C-alpha cells in the first residue's frame, strides 16, 4: 500500500473548513491532514466546531513554524490572496507540493516567478532551498 500524503493547511477560516472536511473524509485513504495553521485562534475554533475530528491536530499561528516542525509532503493554502505568493514560495522552498486557492498570486510577475521556480526546480532537479 502506498504511503499517505501528509498535508498541512495554511489558513483555516472561511471555506477552508470545507476543504479540510473533504480531505479528511473523501481522501482519507490517500491523504492525512497532520497540521493546521491560522493566525486567528477564532478561525481554528470555528473549524473545530464544524469538524470535531480535527481537534487533536497540531495547530500553529505561524505557517513557517508549521513547515519547519511538521513532517509534511504538501500544503493547501486558503488565505487572503495577497499572502499567497510568499506562502507558496516558502512551501516550495521547503520541497512541498502546493495546492492554493485562486487567485494564485496578486501580481503578474509573481505568477511568472512561481511558475519559473517550479519549472527550474523540476527540469534541473534542483533541491529546494531551506530558507524558512
PEHUZI-V789135 format. One record per backbone hydrogen bond with DSSP energy under -0.5 kcal/mol. NH is the residue of the N-H (numbers start at 0). CO is the residue of the C=O. Records with the same first field share a line. If there is no record, write none. Layout:
# PEHUZI-V789135
NH: CO + CO
This chain:
# PEHUZI-V789135
4: 29
6: 4 + 31
7: 73
8: 34
9: 7 + 75
10: 8 + 36
15: 12
16: 13
17: 14
18: 14
19: 15
20: 16
21: 17
22: 18
23: 19
24: 20
25: 21
26: 21 + 22
29: 26
30: 26
31: 4
33: 6 + 31
34: 6
35: 57
36: 8
37: 59
40: 38
43: 39
44: 40
45: 41
46: 42
47: 43
48: 44
49: 45
50: 46
53: 50
54: 51
56: 53
57: 33
59: 35
65: 61
66: 62
67: 63
68: 64
69: 65
71: 69
72: 5
73: 5
74: 96
75: 7
76: 98
77: 9 + 75
82: 79
83: 80
86: 82
87: 83
88: 84
89: 85
90: 86
91: 87
92: 88
93: 89
94: 91
95: 90
96: 72
98: 74
100: 76
109: 106
110: 106
111: 107
112: 108
113: 109
114: 110
115: 111
116: 112
117: 113
118: 114
119: 115
120: 116
121: 117
122: 118
123: 119
124: 120
125: 120
130: 128
